[in-house]
Amino acid sequence: MKYRRFGRTDWQVSEIGYGMWGMAGWKESDDIQSSKSLDLAVENGVNFFDTAWGYGEGHSEELLGELVRRHPKEKLYTASKIPPKNFQWPAKPEYTYEESYPVNHIIEYTDKTLTNLGMERIDLMQFHTWDDGWSKREEWQRAIEDLKKQGKIGAMGISVNRWEPENGIEAIKTGLIDAVQVIYNIFDQNPEDRLFPLCEEMDIAVIARVPFDEGTLTGNLTKDTVFPEGDWRGTYFVPENLNSSVDHADALRPLIPEGMNMAEMALRFILENKNVSTTIPGMRKQRNVLANTATSDGKGLSKELLEELKQHRWDRTPTSWSQ
């Protein structure tokens, strides 16, 4: 496993982190399977774990706390997210600051997260949604400064909305944000335009989420794919999205190098960008842990392939199903 500096925090985090959305609230999610996969990730060098209160109303956080206690000799970096008070994802411009992140809500859910983790301090707390219209509000700024002074959080970040990588730039410019979590993959390359240069300038850590485009970049979806009842992907991959996503994935197939699959190529593409501190694929099953962690071997993609993949940028705008 290779490690990268996590912005100005100076933490050394595994370039393959662990996204824990799948630890709660998905069909077939099982605590025993989850715990085995988490332990295997630690054994393979993963030391950055990203969860949220919104993942099973704290259940995923509880699993992370148990993981940390099972590995007392390892430094495992813990990251979670405060849900918006209105529990609406993503943030929309019409949502006011007061209905999203008032101070008492920030403090209440930070404390809830710490209780779920069974810890007195979390390394990284993040706002789970964001709209830059809130950036100049002093209330959240004072709240996170107080939480840091109290020793409850080590660093603060924001998770920006799908396909809106620039809707967080003003928050970063306040100097109070230490990390930004953004969708970045072969298709979603637009963070490279303005967000990544600003993060580099201000020494802000970058967490690249959704590395497989919710499954499209595994190469396993077809236009006939049907998700189990209750599976969130069934509401995301509506026909309009599923058909277009499969077409874009199929266009990549001729580029996959011999001995590699699409998922591996997708992760290696992300790791080629040195602005990325870590990427956080979901890894519910042990075989996924082994496959994903194996990509952290320092072997990059050829310049020719990288240039070809850059031509597959797919600029999208938020819509009713983009969530």
N, C-alpha and C positions, 0 to 999 in steps of 0.2 A: 504494500500500500504506500502510495505517495501522499505527502502532506503539503498543505499550502498555508501561507500566512492569512489569517482571517482579518484583513484590514488593520485598522489602528489598535484593535484589541491585542494584537501580537500573538493570538492563539495559533497553534499549529493544528489544523484540522485535516481530517482525511478528505481527499478530493472526491471520493465517493462517500457521501453521507447516507442517511437513512430517513426516508419520508414515512411517517407513521400514520398517514391517513387510513391506510388499509388495516390498521390494528383495531379499528372499531367502526361499526356502522355500515360495513360492506357485507354482502352475502358471503357465506362460507368463511367468514373471518372467525378464527378460533384461537382462544388465548394460549392453548398449549402449543399450537403450531407457531403462533406469533412469537412466543417466548423462545422457542428453539431457533427461529430465524434470527431473532435479535442477538442471542448468544453467539450464533455462528458468525454474525457480522462482526462482533467484537473480536472473536478469534481470528478473523481475517483483516483486522486492522482498522475497522470503522470506529471512529470516536466522536462523530457528530450526529445527533439524533434530533429530528424536528417533529414536533407534535403540536397540538392545539387543544384548548378546552372543547372546541366544537367537534372534535373527533370522538363521538360517543359521550358527549357531555362529561368529559374528564376521564373517561375510561382509558383512553390511549395514554394520557399523562400518568395514570396509575401504573400502567405496564412499564413506562419508562423509568419511573421511580424504583420499581422492583428490579429492573435491569441494572441500574446503577448500584443497588445494594448487593446484587449477585457478583459484581465485579469491583470490589473495594480497592483493588490495587491498580486499577486502570483509571486514567483521567478521561471521563466521558463527558463531552460537552452537551448540555441540555438546552433545547430551544423550544419555546411554546408561543402561543398567540392568544391575545385577548379578543374575545368575540365582540362585535359591535352590540351596543345596548339593544338595538332594535332587532338583532339576530337576522339581519338581511344581508345576504351575500349576492353579488359584490356591492360595494358602495356605489350609490348613484348621486349625481350632482345635487339632486333635490333633498337628499338626506342632510339634516342639519348636524352640526357638531354636537349639540345637546342630546340628540337622539342616538348618537353614535358612541362617543367616548368622553362623557363627562367624568370629572375627576373621581368621584366616588365609585363609579363603575370600573375605572382603571385599577383603582386600589383593591376593590372587592374581588375582581377576577384574577389579579395577581396573587392575592392571598389564597383564592380557591386553587389556583394552579400549584402553589407551593404545598398546600395541604394534600392535593392529589399526588404530588411527587413524593411527599414525605420528606421535604427538604426545606432548609431555611433560606436558600438562595438558588436562583436559576441563572444560568450563564447568559442566555439571550431571551428577552421577552420581545414580542412583536405585536403591532396592531394587525389584526387579521384582515382588515379591509382598510382602504385609504382613499381619500379624495383631497387633492391639494388645496382645495378651498379652506381646509381646516388648518393649514400649515402655520399661520401666524397667530393662532389662538394660544395665549400664554398658559391656559389651564393645563393642557397636556404636557407642555414643556416643563412647567414646574413639577408636575406629578412625577415625570420620569426622573427628574433631577433628585427629587426627594426619595424615590425608590432606590436609586443608586446610592445615595448617602446613607440610607438605612441598611444597605447591604443586601437588599432583597433581590436585586437584579444586577448582573455584571455589565450588560450592554442592552441597547434598545434598537429595535429594527421595525421596518414596515414591510408588509406583504402587499405588493401592488396588484391591482386588478388585472384580469386576463386581457391581453392585447392592448393594455394601456401603460406601457413601460415608462412613459414620461409623466404620468400622473402620480408623481412622488418626488419629482425633482426639487420642488420648492421646500418640501419637508427636509430633504437632505441638506439643502443650503442653510438650514437653521443651525447646523453644526451639532445637533442633538441626536442625530440618527447614526448608529454605528454600522448597520447592516441593512441591505435591501434584498428582499426575496422576490424574484421575478421569473416569469415563464421565459425560458430560453432553450431553443433546440434547433434542429435543422430547418424547420419551417419558420419558427418565431425568432428571427434574427434582428428584429428592430431595436432591442435594447442596445445594440452596438452603436446606434446612431448618436444618441445624446446621453443615455443613462450611464453606460459603461465609462465613457470618457470622464464624466463628472465624478463617478465613484473612484476612478483612478486618481484624479486630481485631489480629491478630498480624503483618500485612503479609507474608503468605505468597503466593507466586505460585501461580496455578491453571492447569494444562494440561488443557484439555477434550479427552478422547480419544473415539474412536468416534462422531464427529459424525453419521454416517449410520446408526447402529445396525447395523453390519456389512453395510450395503447396503439394509436395509429402507427407509430414508429417502431413497434415490435414486428410489424409485418404480418401480424396474426389476424387482422380484421379483414372481413370480406363484406361485400354489399348485402350478403345474406345473414350477417352476424345478428343474433338475437341475444340480448342480455337477460339474466334471470330477473324475475319480478322483484322490484325493490332495489335493484342495482342502479346506483346513480348514473352510470354510463348510459343507461337506457333513455334517460331524459336529455342527455347531452348529445348523444349520437342519433339525433332525429334524422330521418332520411336525407334531408338536405345536407346535413353535415357528414353523415356516414359515407354517402356516395362520393362526395368531393374529397373527403379524407383518404378513402381507399384509392382514388385516382392519383392523388399526390404521392401516396406511399408506393403505389405500383411503378410510378415514374422513377423511383429511386432504385428499384431492384437491379437494373443492369449495372449499377455502380458499386454494388457490394463486392468487396474483394474476396478472392477465394479463401476459404477457411474462416470466414467471418459471417455473422448474420446481421440483419438490419438493426437490431437492438444494440449490438456491440458497436456498430458503426455510428449509431446515434449518440451513444455515450462518449465515444472517442472524439466526435465532432465538438461536443461541449468542452471536453478537457483540453482541446487545442487552444481555447481562449484563456489567456492568462489573467484576464479580469475576473474570471470565475474562481471563487474561493472553494466552493464545494457544490456538488449537485446531489439531489436527494430523490433518487428513484424509490418508488414503493417496492418493498420486497417481502411479500407475505409468505412466500414459499422458499425453502432452503435452496432449491436449485437456482432461484433467481438471485439469492445472495451470492452464491458461488460465481455465477456468470457475471454479475455486475461488478463485484470486487476484483475480479480477474482483469478487468479493463484498466485498472490502475497499475500499469507496469512500465510506464514511461515510454511506451512505444506509440508514436504518433501516427497520424494518417499522412500519406504522401501529399506533397504540395499540390500535385495535379488533382488528386481526389478532393482535397479540401476546397480547391477553387471550383470544382464541379458542383460540390454540395452547396456552396454559397449561391449558386444559381437557382437553387430550389427554395429560396426564401419565399414565404407565403404571407403577405400582409393581410391581416384580417381586422375587422372592427367588431366591437361588442354587439351582440344581438340577443334576442329573448332566450335562446338556448345556450348561450356561451357561458352563463353563470360565473 
